[in-house]
Amino acid sequence: MANITQDDLAHPLTYGTEAFLSREYAAAEKELLWPRVWQVAERIEDLPNVGDFVTYNIGDDSIIVLRAAVGDEGIRAFHNVCPHRGRQLVDTPDGVHSVRGNRRSFVCGFHGWTFNIEGQNVYILDEADWQGGLTPECTSLSPVRAEVWGGWVFVNMDADAVPLVEFLGDVDRVLGPFEFAKMRYKWRQWVVYPCNWKTALEAFMEPYHVAGTHTQLLAYGDYYAYSAAYGLHGVSGFDQKGLAAKMAAKDPGAGSVSRVGKGDDPRKSTYELARENYETVNFSASTETLVNAAKRLVDELPEGTPGAEIIAHWLKSARADDAARGVFWPDIPPEIMAEAGLAWHVFPNMSVLQGITFALCYRTRPYGDDPNMCIFESYALERYPEGQEPVTAWVEAEANAEKWGAVLAQDFSNMQWVQKGMKSRGFRGTLPNPHQERKVTNFHRNLADYIGRAAPRRLG
C-alpha cells in the first residue's frame, strides 16, 4: 500500500517511469486494477431498447453490457464468454472499438449453447451426456456488476466492490447536480495512439500545460491553475487571477464559463474567449447558445460595465435563450459551481470537463499488452431540446486538427513524445507541480495502492 498521505501531496513529489513503460507494470494493472474498479463502459442512451447490447473490452476481458428491461435497473453485464469451452459469444476483433446490436439471446458459435438476456442458459446440445452434472450456476453467463450514474453505465468485475456511488464519493456530490443524464452525445471519436493510457489521460488532467501547449489562448487571459485531490479522484481549475473558480464564488451559475478574458473591453473579450473555446476545442468546450449570447454583450451592455455584471448578464441571457428552445438549465448551488472547478479526473481512466449544459470527456485504456499503445477516446455531451438530439456513432479518427480540432491536436502533439522522452537515460523522473498538478500525483498515489507499487515520494 502507498505510504503517502493527502498532506504529502502539497509537497514536491516525484515518481519514476515504470508505470508508463514497464510491461510487468501493465500486467499488474491487468490483474490488480481493471478487475477491481468501476469504469465507464458506455452511455445508457446507446441501450434504449430491450435487447440492445454493446461490448466493452479492457485488457483480456470483454464484457457484454445490455438492456434486459426498461429503466436503469434493467441494465445487465456479463463476461463475453461461453462457459462451455470459452468461446466469445460476440466476436471482438482487435482494432474494433466495440460491437453493438440487439439480441434476445446469445448463441455460442462453437456448439450452439444459448443464453437469454438475463444470462441464463436456455439450450445445451445433448445435455443428458453430462449425466446430471451440469447446474444453472456452472452453465449461466458470469455476471459483471453494472450501475448507472449520470447517464453513464459503469461496470465492475469485482462482486465484492463497494457500490458505485460510494466509489465516486465527492464526484457524486459535486458533479451530480450537473445532471449529465439529461445530456446526449454531440460527437464521439477514438484512435489507437502510440503512448501509454496514463500518458494520454494525464495530458488532460491539468491546465498547467496551457501556457506551453495552447499558446494562442494566452491572448485571452492568464492561466494560473490549481489542482486538488478528492480521495480517488481529483479536480483542477483556474486560480485567483480572474479565472473561473473565483468568479463562480461571486456569481451563481458562472462556473467553468465565467471568465471575462483580458482586454480593454470585457464585453468583447468575453465573447472572444467563448468563441475561441468553442471553435478550437471541436465545438465542445462551450455551446452555440453561450457564444451567441456573448456576442450580443457589446450591444446589450454599456462600456465600462464591471466584469461580474457582464458575466451575470451573459449567463442570464443564455439561460433564457436555451429555455426558449426547450433546453433547461439545472439549478446548481453557487458553492457547488465554485467547488466544481474546470475538470475532474474520475479514477482510474476518465476525465470530465463540465459545463452547465455541456461536457467534454476523455477515456483512455490499454491497447493489447503493449505499454506504449492505448485507445484514446473523446466525446462531447450537450443538452438538446427533446427529440432534437443528433444521431451519433463511435468514429475512428486520425489524430490531427482536421478531425479533432486545433486544441486537441496540440495535445496530441505532446503525448507520443512524452512517451518516447520518458525512455531517455537522461530523464531522472517526473517533477510534477505540487500546486497545479496535484491531481496527477494523487492519481499515482491511488494507482500505487491498487497494484502494490512504490508511491510518489518527496523530492530531496
N, C-alpha and C positions, 0 to 999 in steps of 0.2 A: 504494500500500500504506500501511497505517496506520503512523504513526511513534511510537506509544505502546507502552511496554513493560509487562510484568507488574508491575514495581516501581511504575510510574506509577499503577497502579490504586489504590494505597493512599493517594494524594493526592487532594485535592478536584479534581474534574473537571467539565467542562460540555460540552454539545453542543447544537446547535440543533434546530429543529423540522422540517427538511427531510425527515427520514426518515419522519415521520408525516403530512405534509401535501402533499408535492410529488408531482404526477403523473409528473414526469420521474424522480423517485427510484423510484417504484413501477415505472415502465417499466424502469429499470436493474435492479431486483430480478428482473423477469421474464426478463431476458436473462442476467444475471450471477450471480444467486443460485440461484434454483429449479432451473435445469438442471444445477447443479454440486454439489448437496448430497444427502446421504442424508436421506430424510424418510419418516415412517411413513405407509403407505397404509392398512393395516388390521391387525387381529389375525388370526392364522393359523386360529383356531378358526372363523372365518367361511368357511373354504375346506376343509371336511372331506372332500369327495368329488371325485374326478377330474371335471373339467369345471366345477366351481364357479368363478365369477368375480365380481369387483367392480370398479367403475370408481373411479379417484381423479383428481380434477381439481385442477390448480394453474395459475393464470394461464390462458393459452390452450391449455395442454396437458392432454389427457385420456389416462389410462393404464389399460389393462386388466390387472388382476392376477388370475392364475388358477392353479388346480392342474392340472398336466399329468400328475403321477404321485404316488405316495404318498411321505410323508416331506418334510422341509424342502427337500431338494434338488429336489423336484418342483414348486416354485413358479416360475412364469414371469411376465414382464410385457412388454407390448408397447404401443407408441403406438396409441391408439384411432383409427386412420385407415387407410383403404384406399389402397394405393399407386397405384391406377389414376387416380382423379380427386379424391381427398382427402375422400371422404365418411366421416363417423364410422361405424364398424361397430356401435357401441352408442350409441344416441341419449342425449345427456346434457343435458336441458333446464336452463336457468337456474333456480335456486331449488330444485333437487333435490339432496339430499346426495350420493347415489351410486346407481348402478344395479347390481343383482346378480342372479344366476341360475345356471343350469347349462346349458352347451352343449358339445357335442363338436366343433362347428365354428362359425365366424363367417362369415356371408354378408352381403356388401355389398348394401344395399337399393337401390342405384342400377343396377348392371349384373350383379349376381349373382356377382361374384368371391367365391371361397370359400377359407377358411383353416382349417387344423386347430389344435389347441390347442398345438402346438409352433411356431405362427406361419408354417408353410409353406403356400404357395399350392397348392391341390389342384384348382382349377377356374377356367378362364378361358374365357369365351364367345368362340368363333371365334378361338382363339389363333393359328391359321395366318395370320390377317390381318397379324400383326406380322412376317411373313417371317423368323422365327427370331431376331428382335431382342430378345425377352424372355429374361431369365435368372432363375434362382431368387433371385439376390441382389436384383434390382430388383422382383420381384413378391412377395416374402415380407413379412411384417409387420416393422416396425422395432422391434428389441428394446430393452428397458429393463432395466438391471441390477436384480436383486431378491435380497435376502438376508434371512434370518430371525434375529432376536436377541430373546430374552426373550419369545417368543410374538408379537412384532410383525413384520410384513412391511415392510421398508424398501425403497424404490426410489430409483434414481439414474439420471438421463438421460445422465450423462457416462460414456462407455465407458472412459475412462482414469482414473476416480476411484479413490482408494485403497480397499482392502477395508473393509467396514462396521466390523469390529472395530477396525481402525486409526483410522478416523474417530471412533469412540466413545471410544477412549483410556481414560481413567480411569473413565468411565461403566461400561465393561465390568468393570473390576477391582473397583469399589466396589459397583455395583448388581447385577452378575451373581449373587452369592451369594443374592440375594433370590428367585431362581427364579420370575420373573414368568411364565414359560411355563406354570407349573402353576396360575396364576390364570385366572379366567374373568370375562367381563362380568357385573356385577351390574345396572347400568343404563348407558345411554348416550343423550346428548341433544345437540342442536345448535340454533343460532339464527343467523340473519343479523343482525348487530349493527352499530349506527352508530358505529364507530370503526375506526382502523387496526389491522391484525392485530398490530402490535407494541404498541400501546397496550393491547390486550386481554391479550396474553401477559404484559406487564410487571406487570399487576395481580396476578399470581400468582407473581412471581419473587422476592419478598422479604417477610419478616414485619414489616418496619419500619412497615407501614401498620396493623397490628393495633390499636394504641392509638387511632388516629384513626378507623378504619372499623368495627372489630368491638369496640366498647366494652364489650359485655356480657361479653367474655372476660376483662376486667381483674379481674373478681371472682375469677378462678381462678389468677392468677399474674402475674408480671412478664414482659414480652415483649421484653427487650433482645435483639437479634439479631446474627448475624454473617453474612457473605457472602464467598465465596471463588471465585476463578477456577481452572478446570481446563482450560487450553487453550481450545478452542472452547466448552466447556461451563462450568457453574458450580453451586455448592451454596450453600444457605442453611440456617440453623438458629437455635436459641436459644442465647445465650451463657451466661456464668458465673453467672447469678443463679438457680441451682437448676433449670435447664432441661435439655432433652433431651441436648444434646451432652455436657455434663459428667457427667450421670448415666450415660450409656451407657458412658463410660470406666470407671466404677466397677462397674457391674452388667452382666455379659454378657447380651446379649439384650434390653436395655432399649430403646435407640434412640429412635425417634420417639414411643413410647408411654410414656416413662419419667417424665414429670413427675408429682409428687405434688400439685401445686396449692398454694394458700395457704389458711391457716385454722388454727384451733386443733387440729384433729384431722386429720392427713394421711390417715388411713384413709377418712374421709368425703370430704375434698376430692379425693382421687384418683378416687373414684367420680364425684363431681360433675363433675370435669373430663372424664373419659372419657365420661360421658353427654352432656354439653354438646357435645363434639366430634362424637359420633355422631349426635345428633338434629338439630343445626343445620347440619351440612355434608352434608345429604341422605343420612344414614346411610352415610357413606363414609369419614370420617377416623378410623375405628376399626372394630371388629366387635362383633356382639352377644355373642360369646363373651367378649371383653375387658371389655365393660360389665358383664355378669353376674358375672364373676369379681371385678371391682372392687366390686360391690355387696355381696359377701359378706365383704369385708375387715373390716368393723366387728364381725362375728360370729366371725371366724376368728383375729383377732389382738388382743392386749391393748392397751388405751390406753397411749400412750407409746412404742409400737414406733417405732424410727428409720425415717426415710423410705426409706433404702436397703433395709432389710429388708422394708418394705411393698412396694416395687416388685418385689423378688426373689420374694416370696411370690405377689404378684398374677400375675406372668408365669408362674411355675411352675404355678399353678392353672389359668390359662387354657390353657396348653400341654397339660395333662392333659385338660382338658375337650374341647379340639379333637381330641386323639388318640382319645378315647373315641367320637367321632362320625365318625372317619375322615378328619380333617384333620391333616396332619403338618407341623410347622414346620421350616423349613430350619435347619441348623446354621450360623449366621453368626458368624464370629470377632468377639470383642468390640471389637477395634481397627477392624474394618470397620464395625460398628454405630456406633462413635463418629465415624468419618470420614463416614459416610453422611449425618449431619445430618437435616434435616427434608424438604427437597425439592431436586430437581435441575432445572436447565434443560438440555435436550438440544438443541443448536443444529441448525437455527435456530428451530423453532416448536413445541417440545414441552416440557411441564413435568410432572414426576412427583413426587408426594408419596407416599413409600413407607413401608409398614409391614411387619411380619414376615409377615402373611398377607393384606395388602390393599394397594391403591394407588389414589390419586385422581389422575387425569391430565387434562391440558388440551392442546388443539391448536388453533392459530389459523392462518388463511391468508387471502389476499386474496379479496375478492368482486368479480369483474369488474375494471374499470380504475379504480374509484373508491378513492382512498386513505383515504376517510372511512368505508369499509364493510369488514366482514370476516365470515368464517364462524368462529364460536366453537363449540368442541366440548368437552364434558367427559364423562368416564365413570369409573365405579368398577370396579375389579377385586377379586376375592377368591378365596381357596381354598375349594373345596367338596368334600364327600365325593363320591367317584366316582359319576357318574350322577345327581347332585342339582343340577347347575348349572342356573340359570334360563335360560329361552329369552328372548333379548332381541333388539331391533332398534333402529336409529337412529330417535329420535323428535324431531321438531321441536317445540320448547317455547318459549313466550314467556318473556322474561327477567324473571321475578318469583319471589317467595318460594314461592308455591304449587307451582311447577314445579321449582325448583332448590334450595329450602331457604333458610333465613334468611341464612347466611353468604355464599353465592354471590350472593344477591340484593343484599347490601350491597356486594359487589364490582361488580356491575352498576351500582349507584347512582353509582359514580365514573367508569366507563370512558368513557361518551359525553361527560361533562362535562369530562374531561381533554382529549379530542379537541377540543372546542369551545374550551376555555380556551387551548390552545396557539396558536390563531389570533389571540389578542388582541395588539394593538400594544404592550400593556403587559407582555407576557411576554418576558423578556430571555434565556431559555434555561434549560435544566434545571440543577438543583443537587443531583445525587444524593448520598446519604450515602456517603462513601468507605469506611465500615466495614460498614454494614448493607445497602447497595445495590450493592456491588461487582459482583455477578452481572449487574446491568443494564448497567453501564458496560463490562464485559467483552463482553457481547452486542454493544454498539455498536462496540466496538473490532474485533471479528471481522467484523461486518457491513460496516464500512468497508473492511476488507481485501478482501472479496469483490467489492464493487461499485466500488472505487476512489474513495471519497469521503473527506472530511475526517474524521479520527478524533476522538474526545473529546480535549479539550485541558485543560491545567491552568488553574485559576482564577487570576486576577491577571495 
